[in-house]
Amino acid sequence: MECRKIGILGGTFDPIHNAHLLLGESAREQFGLDRVIYIPNNLAHMPNRKEISGTEDRYQMVKLAINDNPYFTCSRLEIDKPEGSYTIDTIEDLKRMYPGDELYLILGADSVIGIDSWYRAKDLLQSVTILAAIREDDDIAKLDKKRRELKNFCNADIRFLTFNRIDISATDIRQRIKIGRSVRYMLPDGVIEYICIKGLYK
């Protein structure tokens, strides 16, 4: 069986918005990925998790957001674990599910800077290729220095993913909905409809 290249994009996705979709599509196009899997976080390890929408709502919004892209899929891998899941746990599960395929973990540049403090960081860095999304205002020299440090530390394979910045944030979207402002063109119409039906962020 031919080896596939699978991108992994995790996040809170509360709600998923167009910048998340553009990030996945940019990774797919630049690195020839056969699939991008969006994985909503369980949040069991987050202290402020009570302020975040339920796992099922976030999962359904991701499904609605990606349903017109045949390269995108959504996984319940983390949200179905009541005890939560660290990134390395998720990657190890995916390796068992997709033996022989190459996994590419898509992260923001700020996450890459601090990744060596993550739980079982060395195992994680040796298990996947990291795609670090860089934007115009990122400190490229600092990122490149970190990339070389991690290469020397554990032979980490970190590649830069060019990502055109869209100034959209889930925090801003939630606030806009709360005060009755428009979020059109910031997230897919199906997600907006779901938020309205469910009365989220009011």
PyRosetta script that sets phi, psi and omega in degrees:
from pyrosetta import init, pose_from_sequence

init()
pose = pose_from_sequence("MECRKIGILGGTFDPIHNAHLLLGESAREQFGLDRVIYIPNNLAHMPNRKEISGTEDRYQMVKLAINDNPYFTCSRLEIDKPEGSYTIDTIEDLKRMYPGDELYLILGADSVIGIDSWYRAKDLLQSVTILAAIREDDDIAKLDKKRRELKNFCNADIRFLTFNRIDISATDIRQRIKIGRSVRYMLPDGVIEYICIKGLYK")
pose.set_psi(1, 136.4)
pose.set_omega(1, -178.5)
pose.set_phi(2, -68.7)
pose.set_psi(2, 137.6)
pose.set_omega(2, 178.9)
pose.set_phi(3, -68.5)
pose.set_psi(3, 130.7)
pose.set_omega(3, 177.9)
pose.set_phi(4, -102.4)
pose.set_psi(4, 157.1)
pose.set_omega(4, 177.0)
pose.set_phi(5, -109.7)
pose.set_psi(5, 115.2)
pose.set_omega(5, -173.1)
pose.set_phi(6, -116.7)
pose.set_psi(6, 122.6)
pose.set_omega(6, 176.5)
pose.set_phi(7, -88.2)
pose.set_psi(7, 143.2)
pose.set_omega(7, 179.6)
pose.set_phi(8, -120.4)
pose.set_psi(8, 121.2)
pose.set_omega(8, -179.3)
pose.set_phi(9, -128.1)
pose.set_psi(9, 102.6)
pose.set_omega(9, 179.8)
pose.set_phi(10, -98.1)
pose.set_psi(10, 159.7)
pose.set_omega(10, 178.0)
pose.set_phi(11, 175.0)
pose.set_psi(11, 170.9)
pose.set_omega(11, 176.2)
pose.set_phi(12, -70.6)
pose.set_psi(12, -41.8)
pose.set_omega(12, 178.8)
pose.set_phi(13, 53.2)
pose.set_psi(13, 58.6)
pose.set_omega(13, -176.6)
pose.set_phi(14, -127.9)
pose.set_psi(14, 70.5)
pose.set_omega(14, 1.4)
pose.set_phi(15, -98.8)
pose.set_psi(15, 167.7)
pose.set_omega(15, 169.8)
pose.set_phi(16, -64.6)
pose.set_psi(16, 142.1)
pose.set_omega(16, -178.8)
pose.set_phi(17, -138.0)
pose.set_psi(17, -177.9)
pose.set_omega(17, -170.9)
pose.set_phi(18, -65.9)
pose.set_psi(18, -27.2)
pose.set_omega(18, 177.0)
pose.set_phi(19, -66.6)
pose.set_psi(19, -37.9)
pose.set_omega(19, 176.2)
pose.set_phi(20, -61.9)
pose.set_psi(20, -40.1)
pose.set_omega(20, -178.4)
pose.set_phi(21, -70.2)
pose.set_psi(21, -40.7)
pose.set_omega(21, 178.1)
pose.set_phi(22, -64.6)
pose.set_psi(22, -37.3)
pose.set_omega(22, 177.9)
pose.set_phi(23, -61.4)
pose.set_psi(23, -46.8)
pose.set_omega(23, 178.8)
pose.set_phi(24, -62.7)
pose.set_psi(24, -41.8)
pose.set_omega(24, -179.0)
pose.set_phi(25, -69.2)
pose.set_psi(25, -37.7)
pose.set_omega(25, 177.8)
pose.set_phi(26, -62.9)
pose.set_psi(26, -43.1)
pose.set_omega(26, 178.2)
pose.set_phi(27, -63.7)
pose.set_psi(27, -44.1)
pose.set_omega(27, -179.8)
pose.set_phi(28, -59.8)
pose.set_psi(28, -45.0)
pose.set_omega(28, -176.5)
pose.set_phi(29, -71.2)
pose.set_psi(29, -46.3)
pose.set_omega(29, -174.6)
pose.set_phi(30, -70.3)
pose.set_psi(30, -30.8)
pose.set_omega(30, -175.1)
pose.set_phi(31, -115.2)
pose.set_psi(31, 11.1)
pose.set_omega(31, 175.5)
pose.set_phi(32, 60.7)
pose.set_psi(32, 39.7)
pose.set_omega(32, -178.3)
pose.set_phi(33, -71.4)
pose.set_psi(33, 141.5)
pose.set_omega(33, 177.6)
pose.set_phi(34, -83.6)
pose.set_psi(34, -22.6)
pose.set_omega(34, -178.2)
pose.set_phi(35, -158.3)
pose.set_psi(35, 147.1)
pose.set_omega(35, 171.4)
pose.set_phi(36, -123.2)
pose.set_psi(36, 122.7)
pose.set_omega(36, -179.6)
pose.set_phi(37, -103.0)
pose.set_psi(37, 118.9)
pose.set_omega(37, 175.0)
pose.set_phi(38, -88.5)
pose.set_psi(38, 128.1)
pose.set_omega(38, -176.2)
pose.set_phi(39, -125.1)
pose.set_psi(39, 101.7)
pose.set_omega(39, 175.9)
pose.set_phi(40, -63.0)
pose.set_psi(40, 136.9)
pose.set_omega(40, 179.7)
pose.set_phi(41, -70.5)
pose.set_psi(41, 151.3)
pose.set_omega(41, 174.0)
pose.set_phi(42, -78.5)
pose.set_psi(42, -34.9)
pose.set_omega(42, 177.0)
pose.set_phi(43, 75.3)
pose.set_psi(43, 10.9)
pose.set_omega(43, -179.7)
pose.set_phi(44, -61.0)
pose.set_psi(44, -24.6)
pose.set_omega(44, -177.7)
pose.set_phi(45, -92.9)
pose.set_psi(45, -1.0)
pose.set_omega(45, -175.9)
pose.set_phi(46, -94.5)
pose.set_psi(46, 129.4)
pose.set_omega(46, -177.4)
pose.set_phi(47, -66.3)
pose.set_psi(47, -27.3)
pose.set_omega(47, -176.8)
pose.set_phi(48, -101.7)
pose.set_psi(48, 26.3)
pose.set_omega(48, -172.5)
pose.set_phi(49, -63.9)
pose.set_psi(49, -23.1)
pose.set_omega(49, -179.7)
pose.set_phi(50, -67.1)
pose.set_psi(50, -19.4)
pose.set_omega(50, -179.3)
pose.set_phi(51, -86.6)
pose.set_psi(51, -2.5)
pose.set_omega(51, -174.3)
pose.set_phi(52, -107.3)
pose.set_psi(52, 146.1)
pose.set_omega(52, -178.6)
pose.set_phi(53, -59.2)
pose.set_psi(53, 158.0)
pose.set_omega(53, -179.7)
pose.set_phi(54, -62.1)
pose.set_psi(54, 155.9)
pose.set_omega(54, -176.8)
pose.set_phi(55, -60.1)
pose.set_psi(55, -39.7)
pose.set_omega(55, -176.4)
pose.set_phi(56, -66.4)
pose.set_psi(56, -40.6)
pose.set_omega(56, 177.6)
pose.set_phi(57, -62.6)
pose.set_psi(57, -44.6)
pose.set_omega(57, -178.6)
pose.set_phi(58, -66.0)
pose.set_psi(58, -38.5)
pose.set_omega(58, 177.6)
pose.set_phi(59, -63.6)
pose.set_psi(59, -46.1)
pose.set_omega(59, -178.7)
pose.set_phi(60, -64.5)
pose.set_psi(60, -36.3)
pose.set_omega(60, 178.1)
pose.set_phi(61, -66.1)
pose.set_psi(61, -39.0)
pose.set_omega(61, 177.1)
pose.set_phi(62, -63.4)
pose.set_psi(62, -44.8)
pose.set_omega(62, 179.4)
pose.set_phi(63, -57.7)
pose.set_psi(63, -43.9)
pose.set_omega(63, 179.1)
pose.set_phi(64, -64.9)
pose.set_psi(64, -38.6)
pose.set_omega(64, -176.2)
pose.set_phi(65, -67.6)
pose.set_psi(65, -33.1)
pose.set_omega(65, -172.1)
pose.set_phi(66, -104.0)
pose.set_psi(66, 1.9)
pose.set_omega(66, -169.4)
pose.set_phi(67, -67.2)
pose.set_psi(67, -13.0)
pose.set_omega(67, 179.1)
pose.set_phi(68, -101.6)
pose.set_psi(68, 7.8)
pose.set_omega(68, 178.7)
pose.set_phi(69, -115.1)
pose.set_psi(69, 111.2)
pose.set_omega(69, -176.0)
pose.set_phi(70, -66.9)
pose.set_psi(70, -13.9)
pose.set_omega(70, 179.6)
pose.set_phi(71, -89.9)
pose.set_psi(71, -11.1)
pose.set_omega(71, -176.7)
pose.set_phi(72, -102.1)
pose.set_psi(72, 143.7)
pose.set_omega(72, 172.7)
pose.set_phi(73, -143.8)
pose.set_psi(73, 167.2)
pose.set_omega(73, -177.8)
pose.set_phi(74, -127.2)
pose.set_psi(74, 139.9)
pose.set_omega(74, -177.6)
pose.set_phi(75, -118.9)
pose.set_psi(75, 143.5)
pose.set_omega(75, 174.8)
pose.set_phi(76, -93.9)
pose.set_psi(76, 11.8)
pose.set_omega(76, -170.6)
pose.set_phi(77, -52.2)
pose.set_psi(77, -41.6)
pose.set_omega(77, -178.5)
pose.set_phi(78, -88.9)
pose.set_psi(78, -40.0)
pose.set_omega(78, -173.7)
pose.set_phi(79, -71.4)
pose.set_psi(79, -19.4)
pose.set_omega(79, 178.2)
pose.set_phi(80, -86.2)
pose.set_psi(80, 3.3)
pose.set_omega(80, 175.9)
pose.set_phi(81, -103.1)
pose.set_psi(81, 103.9)
pose.set_omega(81, -175.1)
pose.set_phi(82, -61.1)
pose.set_psi(82, -25.7)
pose.set_omega(82, -179.3)
pose.set_phi(83, -85.4)
pose.set_psi(83, -2.7)
pose.set_omega(83, -178.3)
pose.set_phi(84, 85.5)
pose.set_psi(84, 173.5)
pose.set_omega(84, -175.5)
pose.set_phi(85, -151.1)
pose.set_psi(85, 131.0)
pose.set_omega(85, 172.8)
pose.set_phi(86, -79.6)
pose.set_psi(86, 160.7)
pose.set_omega(86, -177.0)
pose.set_phi(87, -57.4)
pose.set_psi(87, -41.5)
pose.set_omega(87, -179.6)
pose.set_phi(88, -64.0)
pose.set_psi(88, -34.4)
pose.set_omega(88, 177.1)
pose.set_phi(89, -62.9)
pose.set_psi(89, -44.1)
pose.set_omega(89, 179.6)
pose.set_phi(90, -63.6)
pose.set_psi(90, -43.3)
pose.set_omega(90, 179.7)
pose.set_phi(91, -63.2)
pose.set_psi(91, -41.7)
pose.set_omega(91, 179.4)
pose.set_phi(92, -65.4)
pose.set_psi(92, -37.9)
pose.set_omega(92, 174.9)
pose.set_phi(93, -62.0)
pose.set_psi(93, -43.4)
pose.set_omega(93, -179.4)
pose.set_phi(94, -66.1)
pose.set_psi(94, -35.8)
pose.set_omega(94, 177.7)
pose.set_phi(95, -64.3)
pose.set_psi(95, -34.8)
pose.set_omega(95, 176.1)
pose.set_phi(96, -71.4)
pose.set_psi(96, -33.4)
pose.set_omega(96, -179.4)
pose.set_phi(97, -76.0)
pose.set_psi(97, -32.2)
pose.set_omega(97, -176.6)
pose.set_phi(98, -126.0)
pose.set_psi(98, 64.2)
pose.set_omega(98, -178.2)
pose.set_phi(99, -62.0)
pose.set_psi(99, 134.5)
pose.set_omega(99, 178.5)
pose.set_phi(100, 88.2)
pose.set_psi(100, -13.7)
pose.set_omega(100, 178.4)
pose.set_phi(101, -86.3)
pose.set_psi(101, 157.0)
pose.set_omega(101, 179.3)
pose.set_phi(102, -94.7)
pose.set_psi(102, 130.8)
pose.set_omega(102, -179.7)
pose.set_phi(103, -105.0)
pose.set_psi(103, 134.6)
pose.set_omega(103, -179.7)
pose.set_phi(104, -122.2)
pose.set_psi(104, 114.7)
pose.set_omega(104, -178.8)
pose.set_phi(105, -91.6)
pose.set_psi(105, 118.4)
pose.set_omega(105, -176.7)
pose.set_phi(106, -92.1)
pose.set_psi(106, 119.9)
pose.set_omega(106, -176.9)
pose.set_phi(107, -133.6)
pose.set_psi(107, 155.5)
pose.set_omega(107, 170.0)
pose.set_phi(108, -74.0)
pose.set_psi(108, 154.7)
pose.set_omega(108, -177.0)
pose.set_phi(109, -58.5)
pose.set_psi(109, -35.3)
pose.set_omega(109, -179.2)
pose.set_phi(110, -65.4)
pose.set_psi(110, -33.8)
pose.set_omega(110, 177.8)
pose.set_phi(111, -68.0)
pose.set_psi(111, -36.6)
pose.set_omega(111, -179.8)
pose.set_phi(112, -64.7)
pose.set_psi(112, -38.0)
pose.set_omega(112, 180.0)
pose.set_phi(113, -57.7)
pose.set_psi(113, -37.6)
pose.set_omega(113, -176.6)
pose.set_phi(114, -105.4)
pose.set_psi(114, 12.6)
pose.set_omega(114, -171.1)
pose.set_phi(115, -67.4)
pose.set_psi(115, -24.9)
pose.set_omega(115, -178.9)
pose.set_phi(116, -72.0)
pose.set_psi(116, -5.7)
pose.set_omega(116, 174.7)
pose.set_phi(117, -96.5)
pose.set_psi(117, -1.5)
pose.set_omega(117, -178.6)
pose.set_phi(118, -72.6)
pose.set_psi(118, 159.6)
pose.set_omega(118, 177.0)
pose.set_phi(119, -59.9)
pose.set_psi(119, 124.8)
pose.set_omega(119, -179.0)
pose.set_phi(120, 51.0)
pose.set_psi(120, 48.6)
pose.set_omega(120, -175.7)
pose.set_phi(121, -58.4)
pose.set_psi(121, -42.7)
pose.set_omega(121, -177.6)
pose.set_phi(122, -62.1)
pose.set_psi(122, -44.1)
pose.set_omega(122, 178.2)
pose.set_phi(123, -61.4)
pose.set_psi(123, -41.2)
pose.set_omega(123, -180.0)
pose.set_phi(124, -62.5)
pose.set_psi(124, -48.9)
pose.set_omega(124, -176.8)
pose.set_phi(125, -65.2)
pose.set_psi(125, -25.9)
pose.set_omega(125, 179.0)
pose.set_phi(126, -88.7)
pose.set_psi(126, -5.9)
pose.set_omega(126, -175.3)
pose.set_phi(127, -100.1)
pose.set_psi(127, -22.2)
pose.set_omega(127, -174.1)
pose.set_phi(128, -138.8)
pose.set_psi(128, 164.2)
pose.set_omega(128, 166.2)
pose.set_phi(129, -91.7)
pose.set_psi(129, 131.3)
pose.set_omega(129, 179.7)
pose.set_phi(130, -93.9)
pose.set_psi(130, 127.9)
pose.set_omega(130, 172.2)
pose.set_phi(131, -104.9)
pose.set_psi(131, 108.2)
pose.set_omega(131, -176.8)
pose.set_phi(132, -93.9)
pose.set_psi(132, 113.0)
pose.set_omega(132, -177.8)
pose.set_phi(133, -76.0)
pose.set_psi(133, 115.6)
pose.set_omega(133, -179.1)
pose.set_phi(134, -110.0)
pose.set_psi(134, 145.0)
pose.set_omega(134, 179.8)
pose.set_phi(135, -123.6)
pose.set_psi(135, 172.1)
pose.set_omega(135, -173.9)
pose.set_phi(136, -58.0)
pose.set_psi(136, -34.4)
pose.set_omega(136, -174.8)
pose.set_phi(137, -92.6)
pose.set_psi(137, 6.2)
pose.set_omega(137, 177.8)
pose.set_phi(138, -78.5)
pose.set_psi(138, 152.3)
pose.set_omega(138, 177.9)
pose.set_phi(139, -83.1)
pose.set_psi(139, 91.5)
pose.set_omega(139, -174.0)
pose.set_phi(140, -63.6)
pose.set_psi(140, -38.7)
pose.set_omega(140, -179.5)
pose.set_phi(141, -62.3)
pose.set_psi(141, -42.3)
pose.set_omega(141, 178.6)
pose.set_phi(142, -64.0)
pose.set_psi(142, -42.3)
pose.set_omega(142, 179.3)
pose.set_phi(143, -64.8)
pose.set_psi(143, -41.8)
pose.set_omega(143, -179.1)
pose.set_phi(144, -66.8)
pose.set_psi(144, -37.3)
pose.set_omega(144, 176.4)
pose.set_phi(145, -62.3)
pose.set_psi(145, -43.5)
pose.set_omega(145, 178.7)
pose.set_phi(146, -64.3)
pose.set_psi(146, -39.3)
pose.set_omega(146, 178.9)
pose.set_phi(147, -61.4)
pose.set_psi(147, -42.0)
pose.set_omega(147, 179.2)
pose.set_phi(148, -68.4)
pose.set_psi(148, -37.5)
pose.set_omega(148, 177.4)
pose.set_phi(149, -61.1)
pose.set_psi(149, -44.5)
pose.set_omega(149, -178.1)
pose.set_phi(150, -72.2)
pose.set_psi(150, -29.4)
pose.set_omega(150, 174.5)
pose.set_phi(151, -64.0)
pose.set_psi(151, -44.3)
pose.set_omega(151, 179.2)
pose.set_phi(152, -70.5)
pose.set_psi(152, -33.7)
pose.set_omega(152, -176.8)
pose.set_phi(153, -68.1)
pose.set_psi(153, -46.6)
pose.set_omega(153, -174.8)
pose.set_phi(154, -151.3)
pose.set_psi(154, 24.1)
pose.set_omega(154, 179.4)
pose.set_phi(155, 60.8)
pose.set_psi(155, 35.7)
pose.set_omega(155, 179.9)
pose.set_phi(156, -64.8)
pose.set_psi(156, 140.4)
pose.set_omega(156, 177.9)
pose.set_phi(157, -105.2)
pose.set_psi(157, 99.6)
pose.set_omega(157, -178.4)
pose.set_phi(158, -117.3)
pose.set_psi(158, 123.7)
pose.set_omega(158, -178.3)
pose.set_phi(159, -120.0)
pose.set_psi(159, 146.9)
pose.set_omega(159, -178.3)
pose.set_phi(160, -86.9)
pose.set_psi(160, 131.3)
pose.set_omega(160, 178.2)
pose.set_phi(161, -109.0)
pose.set_psi(161, 116.4)
pose.set_omega(161, 179.2)
pose.set_phi(162, -74.3)
pose.set_psi(162, 125.6)
pose.set_omega(162, -174.4)
pose.set_phi(163, -134.0)
pose.set_psi(163, 116.8)
pose.set_omega(163, 178.1)
pose.set_phi(164, -72.4)
pose.set_psi(164, 118.3)
pose.set_omega(164, -174.9)
pose.set_phi(165, -63.7)
pose.set_psi(165, 130.7)
pose.set_omega(165, 168.4)
pose.set_phi(166, -115.7)
pose.set_psi(166, 123.7)
pose.set_omega(166, -174.0)
pose.set_phi(167, -81.8)
pose.set_psi(167, 71.2)
pose.set_omega(167, 178.3)
pose.set_phi(168, -128.1)
pose.set_psi(168, 136.4)
pose.set_omega(168, 174.9)
pose.set_phi(169, -135.2)
pose.set_psi(169, 147.5)
pose.set_omega(169, 178.1)
pose.set_phi(170, -62.8)
pose.set_psi(170, -35.1)
pose.set_omega(170, 179.2)
pose.set_phi(171, -61.0)
pose.set_psi(171, -45.0)
pose.set_omega(171, 179.5)
pose.set_phi(172, -65.2)
pose.set_psi(172, -41.3)
pose.set_omega(172, 178.9)
pose.set_phi(173, -60.2)
pose.set_psi(173, -46.4)
pose.set_omega(173, 180.0)
pose.set_phi(174, -60.9)
pose.set_psi(174, -41.5)
pose.set_omega(174, -179.9)
pose.set_phi(175, -66.3)
pose.set_psi(175, -41.1)
pose.set_omega(175, 179.5)
pose.set_phi(176, -62.2)
pose.set_psi(176, -43.9)
pose.set_omega(176, 179.2)
pose.set_phi(177, -63.6)
pose.set_psi(177, -41.2)
pose.set_omega(177, -178.0)
pose.set_phi(178, -58.8)
pose.set_psi(178, -37.9)
pose.set_omega(178, -177.6)
pose.set_phi(179, -100.2)
pose.set_psi(179, 7.6)
pose.set_omega(179, 173.4)
pose.set_phi(180, 84.4)
pose.set_psi(180, 21.0)
pose.set_omega(180, 178.4)
pose.set_phi(181, -92.3)
pose.set_psi(181, 159.0)
pose.set_omega(181, -176.8)
pose.set_phi(182, -71.6)
pose.set_psi(182, 141.7)
pose.set_omega(182, 172.5)
pose.set_phi(183, -121.3)
pose.set_psi(183, 15.2)
pose.set_omega(183, 178.3)
pose.set_phi(184, -59.0)
pose.set_psi(184, 140.1)
pose.set_omega(184, -178.5)
pose.set_phi(185, 73.5)
pose.set_psi(185, 0.1)
pose.set_omega(185, 175.8)
pose.set_phi(186, -95.4)
pose.set_psi(186, -25.6)
pose.set_omega(186, 177.8)
pose.set_phi(187, -148.9)
pose.set_psi(187, 162.0)
pose.set_omega(187, -175.0)
pose.set_phi(188, -61.0)
pose.set_psi(188, 149.8)
pose.set_omega(188, -177.9)
pose.set_phi(189, -58.4)
pose.set_psi(189, -38.2)
pose.set_omega(189, -179.8)
pose.set_phi(190, -62.5)
pose.set_psi(190, -34.5)
pose.set_omega(190, 178.7)
pose.set_phi(191, -72.2)
pose.set_psi(191, -40.2)
pose.set_omega(191, 177.1)
pose.set_phi(192, -60.3)
pose.set_psi(192, -43.8)
pose.set_omega(192, 179.5)
pose.set_phi(193, -62.3)
pose.set_psi(193, -42.4)
pose.set_omega(193, 179.4)
pose.set_phi(194, -61.8)
pose.set_psi(194, -44.2)
pose.set_omega(194, 179.8)
pose.set_phi(195, -60.7)
pose.set_psi(195, -41.4)
pose.set_omega(195, -179.7)
pose.set_phi(196, -66.6)
pose.set_psi(196, -45.1)
pose.set_omega(196, -179.0)
pose.set_phi(197, -62.0)
pose.set_psi(197, -42.0)
pose.set_omega(197, -177.0)
pose.set_phi(198, -83.9)
pose.set_psi(198, -12.5)
pose.set_omega(198, -178.9)
pose.set_phi(199, 67.9)
pose.set_psi(199, 33.7)
pose.set_omega(199, -178.4)
pose.set_phi(200, -73.9)
pose.set_psi(200, 148.9)
pose.set_omega(200, 172.4)
pose.set_phi(201, 69.5)
pose.set_psi(201, 12.1)
pose.set_omega(201, 178.6)
pose.set_phi(202, -78.8)
pose.dump_pdb("model.pdb")
